[in-house]
Amino acid sequence: MRATIESYGFYPRGGGIIRVEMEPANKISPLVALDRGELYGLRGRSPVGGLPISIADRQKRAFSDTLTGMISGERVPINISVDSVPSREAGAFLFVRPESAHAAASFRALGARGKRAEEVGGEAARLFMEYYSTGAAIDPHLAEQVVQYLLLAQGESTLTTYSITDHLRTNLWVVLFLDSLERRIAMRQRLIFHHHPQSALQPVLLALSPIS
C-alpha cells in the first residue's frame, strides 16, 4: 500500500486530500499482540497549516513537558518533527506513535479556535499515558479497524486493548451477525500491573477465531 497526502484539512471544516494505492492481499496472517514489550521511544509530528511555526513548537514542547512529569524513573526518547503544511485553512495537530517491541498504537490531539497549543500537546500526552499505564498492546481505535480482517485470517488472532469503544462493539456485532452467530468472540478482563495505580483502565483480551 502507498499513501500520500496531497493537502491537509483541519477540524472542523476538513477538506484534506489523501491518495491511496493498494493491491489485494493473497492471504491475511493472524495477529498475536498480547504485551507491548519494551518501549523504545516516541515518534511523531507537530504540523501547522496557515499558522506561525511557533505554534507547532509550543505543541511539541508541551507534549514533552507533560510526559516528563507523568513518567518517573524512565527515560523515553522523544522525536517529534515540526513543520508547516499546505492547507485550505488554518489548523494544527499533534500526532505521536510509540515505538515498541510487540505493539502498534498512535494518538493525536487536534487544535481548534481558542484552544492553546499547550492544551493540544498536553492532551496528546495524556492520551498516550492512558495507553501506557495499562500495558495493552493495541490502542482502541486500531482495534476497531482490524477486527473484521482478523476474522478472515488463516489462524486465531489474540490481542489486548484497554477499552471497548462503541465502534469496536459495533464491528464485533456486525461480524457475529454476518457469521450467523456460529462463532464466538471471547472477551475477558485480565488484571496486570498499572503504571498509575489510581487508573481504572484494564486491558481487554480479544480472541478472534477465523471464519470458515
N, C-alpha and C positions, 0 to 999 in steps of 0.2 A: 504494500500500500504506500502511496506517495500523497502527501498533503502539503499544500502551500496556502498561505494567507495573502490574498490579493489586496484587501483593505480591511481595516478594523471597524467594528461597530461597537458603540458603548451604550451601557444602560442609561436611560430606559428606551431610547429610540432604536438602537441596534443599527442594522444596515450593513454589517460586515459581509465580506465575500470570501469563502473558502473553496478551493478547488481540490477535489479528492479523486485519485485514480486508484482502482483496486482490481485485483484478479480473484476469481473464485478459489477457495481452498480445496485441495484434494482430500484433506481429512482434518478433523478438529481433535487435537490432543487433549486429554484430561488435564485438569489443573489441580495441583496439591499445594496449598498455601496455608499452613496452619500457624506458623510462627514467623514474626517479622525477621528475626535474626539480627545480626549486628547492623547498627545504623552507621553508615559511612559518612553521611553528610546530607546537606540540603542544597538543592539547586533550583533556581527559579528566575523569574523576570519581573521587573517593575517598570512597565511601559506607561507612557502618556501620549495622548494624541491631542494636538491643538492647545497644549498647556505648557508652562515652563518646565524644563527638565528638573528643576529643583524640587518639584512635587514628587517626581519619581524617586529622587534621592531621599526625601523625607520618609516616604513609604518604606523604602529599604531599611533605613536606619531604625525606624520604629519597630519593624519586624525583628531585627537583630536584638534591639534593646529589650523588647518584651520577652523574647525567647530566652535571653541570658538570665533574666530574672526568674524564669519558671523552671529552667533545667539547672539543678545544682549538682556539682560533683562530676559533670561530664563535659567534655569539650567536643562540640559538634561543629565541624567546618560548614560555613555558610557561603554559598557562591550565588549571588543574585545579580544579574545584569540590569543595567538601567539604560533605557533607550526611548527615543521618540519615534512614533509610528504614524503612517498615513491613515487618516480617518476623516469621515464626513462631518463630525462634530467633536467637541471637546469631551475627553473622558480619561480615566485612569483605572488601573487594576494592579493587583499583585498576585502572582501565581508561584507556587512552590511545590516541588516534588522531592520527597525523601528518597535517598539512595540507600537501599537496604539489601541484605543478603538474599532474602526469600520473599520479598513483599512488593506490592505495587499500590501506590496511593498518590493523590495530588489534592491540593487545596488552593482556593482563590478567594480573594475579597475584592469587591467592586467599589470604585469611587462613585460619588454622587454629589449633586449640587448641595453645598452646605456641610458635606462630610469631610473632615480634615484628613490630610494624608496620614497623620499619626493614628487615626482611627482605623484606616484601611490596613496599615501594617500590623497594628495590634490585633485586629480581627483575624487576619491570616495566621498569626502566631498562635492564637487561642484555638483555632480550628485544628491546626497541626497537633497541639498538645492534647486535645480530646482523643485523637487517634493514638498518639504516642503513649499516653498513660495506660491504655488497655493492653498493649502488646498484640492486638489483632493485626493480621497481615494485609487485608484489603480494606480500602475505605468504602463506606456505604454506597456512594454513587457509582463507583466502579462495579460493585456487586450487582447493582441494578442492571448494568449494561451487559454483563457476561453470563448471567444465569441461564438465559434461554439457549445460548450457544453451547454451554457446557452439557446440556441435556442431549445434545447431538454428538457429543464427543465419544471417542472409542475407549470407554473405560469410565470408572467412577471418579468424580471430582470432589475434593473436600477443601473448604476454605473457611477462614474466620473473618468476620467483620464485627463492628461494635454497635450497629444499630440496624433495625429492620425498618427502613423508610416506607412510606406509602407506595412509592414507585416499585420498590423491591417486592412488597407484599402483592401488589397488583400483578407483576410479572410472574410470580410464583403461582398465583391462582390461574392466570391465563395458561401457563404450561400444564397445570393439573387438568384444566378443562379440555385442552386440546388432546391430552393423553387419556381422556375418558376416565380420569381418576384411577387409573390402573397402577400408576407408580406413586410412590410416596416420597415426599421431600421432608427429610427428618431435620428438625430444628431443635437444638437443645442448648442450654446455657452452661458454660463451664467457668468456674472461678479461677482466676490466676492473679499473680501479683500486680497491684496497681502502683504506678509511679506516684500518684497522688491518692492516698487512702480515702480522702473525702469524696472522690469521684464515684458516682453511681453507675458509671458505664461498665459493662462487662462484655467480653467477646461472645459472639453468637456463632456457633458452628453450623455450617450448612453442608450436608452430604447429598450430592446430586447423582442419581443413577441415570445412565443413558437410556433414551427411549429406543425400544427395539422395533 
